[in-house]
Amino acid sequence: MTITFIGHGYVGLVSAAIFADLGNKVWVIGHTYEKIENLKKGIIPIYEPRLEELVKRNLQAKRLLFTLEYKKAIPQSSIVFIAVGTPPKATGEADLSVVFEVAGKVGQNLGNKYTVVATKSTVPVGTNKKVKEIVSSKKPKKAKFDIASVPEFLREGQAISDTLTPDRIVIGTESKEARDLMVRLHKPLDGQIVSTDVNTSEMIKYVSNAFLATKISFANAIAKLSEITGADGTRVLEAVGLDKRIGKEFLNAGAGYGGSCFPKDVKALIAIAREYKYDFDILKAVEQINYDTMMDIAQKAKSLLGNKITGKTIGVLGLAFKPNTDDMRDAPSIVVINKLQEEGARIKAYDPVAMRNAKKILKNVEFDSDAYGAAKDSDILIILTEWNEFKELDLQKLKKLMKKPAIIDGRNIYDPTILKKMGFAYKGVGR
């Protein structure tokens, strides 16, 4: 089958590479000449384990093709996926301008064959019907098409395995012909197909991310309460997660959630509810708890420093919002570092892969080449991303390098008993 993806971010590029690897001819349309030329050479713009190898293999096999031209790819494609960004507006609503712009270009370039125009971007309920209107208004008279909503559920850092073996494949359609074509494309993937109408499919994506964000904020709220009452929050959450009705995934306390999905999707679902005159109070609380959690990391640093941050040197390990990605979008590190700088601290930082992106966002930060460099001469060290290499650091070496042996463990990667025996002042989350 010949298919097209419009957009080459995490969703578009990973999905395109995998469908090409499954034997399809896959076009990827971008809008930046430099990025497309790099992709043609196998130079990818994001960090994702195994993705570069997958892209290069299918480039060599000539199954994966990159272009700026819609007229090259669209007419010969049976399915066209819209996989562009939908960033939040100031009001929290999803910005759909690029989705609608792309829909118009797709309509203009449809050929005479039947085509399914499938939206993979995360969009509010009703968006695909608007896409249908736009495509219909732009298409040639003989062109026949249907719409589909096929949201993605991949996790950055595990995007390839999540795409190949998803928990579910949600396909929202308006016709049997569109459904059958989409099922045929996805048949090689090892995931349960959930067939729905378009509106339901659009809602499923937002609800999934909002619920996971809610679990994280709930865990962080319990962690804070545990600290206040003297309970061990990590043990509380561990025991609660053993209940099969609840589950342990996303029930770990930490420095808060970030990334390209949870923050914007929570905001978008609040905005969708507001549009329909429903006040989604629980999600507003989820947002507030997440922000408070980040602020609490900064407060713990201030507390360990005797409430005197001005002029202190603080080392930060981990800048990406999670391990195995270079994504800095809405990363907790941004909020924490900005707050500490406002208080007058000097920041030294290190991340294994996100440094390039971090330098575009974080100002007046000294970026070090490794974790020990960030720790050297620091008054306190803060862990904000649970990279594996941080779990295996030589703690005795850290202690010797630091001005004072003090750690804020924002991801609970260390055993507090061991660190305290070694002479570290230690604060985790919920401990």
N, C-alpha and C positions, 0 to 999 in steps of 0.2 A: 504494500500500500504506500502511496505517496502522501505525506502530510506536511504541514507547515506549522512552525511555532513563531509567533511574533513576540519578541522579547527574549533576551539571553541572560537574565538574572539567574538566581538559584533555581527557580521553578522551570523556566523555559529551557535553560541550557542542560540541566540534569535530565529532564524529561526527554528532550530531543536526543541526547546522546544515548539514552537507554532504548528508546524506540528504534533508533538507528541500529543499535547493537542487536536488536531482535529481528533485524532483516528488512526493515522499512527504509524507504528513501525519505530523508527528512531535511526539509529546508528550515533555516533559521533566519528570520528577517530582523535586522537591527536598524538603528537610525544614526549611528556614529561611524564614520568611515574608518577611523583608526582602530576602533574595537573590532569591527568586522574583519579588517585586514589581519589583525593579531589572531583572531579566532581561526582564520584560514590557515595560519601557521601553527595552530595548536597552542597558542598563548592565551590562557583563560584569565578573565578579569577578577575571579573570586578564588578563595581558598576553600576547597572541599576535597577530603580524602578520596583518592582513586578517580576523580573526575578527569584530570588531565590525561591520564592513560586511556580512559574510555573515549574521550574526544579525539585523541590522536589516532587511535585504532580505527575509528569509523571515518575519519578524514581520509586515511590511507585507503580504506575500502571504498571510498567515494559514495558512501551512503549518507554522510552528513555534509550539508552544503550551507554556506553562509553567504548572505547577500543583503544589499540595501534595497533591492528592487522587488516590489510586490508583483509586478507583471511577469516575473520569471517563475515565481513559486506558486502563487494562488491558483491560476487557471488549471494546473495539473494536479492539484491536491484534492483528495477526497474529504479530508478533515483539516480545518484551519483553527489552531488554538490561539486565543488571545491570552498572553501571559506577561502583561506589562504591569508596572507598579500602580498601586492605588494608595498613595500616602495620605495621611490625615490632614484635613484642613484645620484651621485654628479652632473651629467649632467642634472638631472631633469627627465630622462626617468624612467619608472616603472621597478623595478627589478622583473623579471618574473621567476627567477631561481626556486623558491619553487613551483610555478604553474606547471612548466614543470617537475620537479622532481616528484610531486604528480601524474601528468598525466601518467607518466611511470608506477608507482605503481598501478594505477587504471587499466591500460591496462593488466598488468601481472596477475591481480586477477579477471578479468571478467569471469563470468560463461557462461553457454550455453544459458541463457535467453537473450532476447533483453533488452538493457540498454541505457538510455540517460545519457550522461556525460555532466553535465551542469556547466558552470563556473559562479559563483556568485561573485568572486573577481573582482575588478575594473581593467580592462585590456585594452590595446590599440587595435585599429582596427587591425585585422589579427591574434590575439592571439589564438582564438578558433580554427582556421584552423590549426595552429601549434600544438595545443593540439590534434586535430584529427589525425595528422600525427604521433605523438608520441604514442598515444593509439593504432593506427593501427599497428605500428611496434612492439609493445610489446604483443598484445593480442593473446590468443589462436586462432587457425584457425576457430573454430566453433562459436566463440563469435560474436554476432551482436550488433552494437551500432550506435547511432547518437550523434551529439554534439548539445548543446544549449547554448545560452547566456542569463542569467537571472539576470541582475544587481539589486542591492538593493538600496533603497532610504531612509533607516531609519535614524532617527536623534537620536543621543545619548541622553539619558534622556527621550525619548519618543519612544523608539525602539519597544516596544510591540504594542502600539496602531498604530504606523506607519506600522507595519507588518500585523496586522489584518485588518486595514482599510486604505490601501495605496491609494494615488491619482491615481496611475496607476501601472499595473503589466506588465513589458516589457518582452516579450518572443521572442527571436530570434532563429530560427531553419532553418534547411535545408530540412526537410521532414514533410509531414502531420502526420505521425505516431508519430514523436517526439513532434510536436505541440499539438496533441490531448492528449498525455500523460501528458504534462506539464500543459495544460489547466485543465485537470481533477484534478490534484493535487492542483491547485490554486483556483479551483471553490468555495470552502467555504469562501475565503477571499473576503472582500467587496471592490473591486477595479476594475477599468476599464482595461480590458486586451488589450494591444497594441501588435499585432503580427507583427513581422518584420523578415527580414533576419538577419543573425548573425552579419555582419559588422555594420549594422545600430543600432542594439541593443548595441553593444560595444560603439559606439559613443554617444548614448543618455546619458549614465551615466556621461561621462566627461563633456558634454555640460551643463547638469543640474547643476552640482556643480560649474563649471566655471562661469555660468551666475549668480548664487547666490552670489559667491565671488565678482563678478563685481558689483552687487547691493550694497554690503556692502562697497566696496571701493569707489563707487560713492557717497554713503551717507556720508562717512568720508571726502571725498574731498569737498563736499558741506558744511559740518560742518566747515571745516577749513576756507573756503572762507567766510562763514557767520561770523565767529569770527573776521576775518580781516576787514570786511566791516561794522560790527556792527549789522548785522541781527541776528535773533533768528533761528539758524539752525534747532532746533527741531520742530519749528512751520512750517518752510519751508518744511521739509521732511514730516511732518504730512499732510500738505495740498496737496503736490504732490502725496502722497500715496493714497489719496482719489480718484484719477483718476483711474477708473476701468481698464484702459489699462495698468496701471503701477502697482498698488497694493501696500499695505503698508508693506507686509512681507519682511523682510531682508532689509528694508530701514531705519534702526535705526542707528544713529551714535554711535560710541563707541571706545573701545580700540583696535579694529582690530579683524580679524578672526583667528582661529587656528584649532586644532583638527586633526583627522586622515584622513580627506577627502579633504577639500578645498585646503590647501597648496600643497599637493602632486598631486592632480588632476589638478590644474592650471598649475603646473610645467610640468606634463605629457602631457597635451594638447599642451603646447608650444613646447615640444619636438617632439610630433607627427607631428605638423605643420612644424617644422624645417626639419624633415625627408623627408617631401614632398615638400620642398623648399618654404614653405609659412612662412613669418615672422609675427607672431601673436602679433603685437605691443600692441593691446589693453590689452591683458592679461599680458604682461610685465609691463604695467602701473598699472594694478590691484595689482600685487605683490609689486611694489615699493610704491604705496600709502599705502598699508597695513603695510609695514615696517615703513614708515614715520609716520603713525598714532601711532604706538607703541612708536617710538622715541619722538613723541610730548607729550605723557604722562609724560615721564621722563623730558622733557624740562619744562613742566608746573610745575612740582615739584621743579625744580631748580629755576624757576622764583619766586614761592611763598616763597622760602627760601632765596631770595635776592641773587641768583646766588652763594650761598655758601653751597655746599652739603657735603663737606669733614667733617667727624665727626658728621654729623647729623643722627638722628634716624628716619627712615621712616617705618611706619606700612603699611602692605599690606593686604587687605581683599580680598580673592578670588584668587586661584591659578589655578584651572582647567580652561580649555579653555571656558567652559560654565557651567551653573548650572545643577544639577541633573546628574553629571557624575564625575568620579575620573580621567578622561583622561587628561594627561598633555602633550600629543603630540602637539608640535608646539604652546603651549599656549602663548598668549601675555605676561603673567606674567614672563616667562623666559627671554624674550627680555628686558622688562622693568627693572626687578630686576638686571640683569647682567649689564645694562647700569648704573644704580644708584650705583652699587657696584664699577664699574670702576671709578666713580666720587668720591668715598671715603665714601659712605653712609653705615651706619649700618642698616640692614634690619630685621624687625620682621614681621612674617607672620602667617596668619591663613586661613584655608579652611575647611568647614564642613566634606568633605569626601576625598579630594585629598592629604592629608598630607603625607601619606605613599609613594605614587608615587612621590610627590614633593621632598621628602628627598633624593631620588635617583638621582635627577637632579640638584637641587639647592644647592650650597655649601656656607658655612659660613653664613647661615641664621638661625635666632633664631625662632623656630616654637612655637607658643603659643597655649594654649588649647581652647581659645575662642577669639572672636573679641575684647573684652575689654582688654584682655592681650596684643594683638598686638597694641592696641591704647595707652596703658599706657606708659607714658614718651616719646611718639613720637613727633617729631617736625612737622610731617605732616602725614596724612592718605590717602592712595590711594585705591580706590575701583576698582578691575579688573574683578570680576565675580559677576553677579547680583543674588546671592543667596537670597531667600526670607527673611532669617533671618537677612540679612544686612539692608533690607528695614524697619525693625521694631526695629532697635536699639534705645536705650535710648540716644538721642543726648546730653542731658544735662550731662549725666554720661560720655559720650565720651569727652565732652569739659573739664570736671574736671580732667580726667585722662591724657589728652595730655599736653605736655609742651606748645604747642601753638595750638589753635583751627584752623586747616587748613586742608581742604579736597580737593583732586583731585577725582572727581566723574567720573571715566572712563566708566561708564555705564548709567549715567544720571538717577540714581534711586532716587535722592533727589530733592526737590523743592529748587532752589537756593535762592528764596526770603526768605523762612523760615530760612535757614541756615545763611544767611547774617544778618537777624534780631537777630539771636541768638548770633552773634558775630564771626561766623566762616569766615575765608578767604576761598573762594570757587572758584573752576574752574571745569566746566563740559566739555562736548565735543559739540562744535557748539553753545555754550551759551555765 
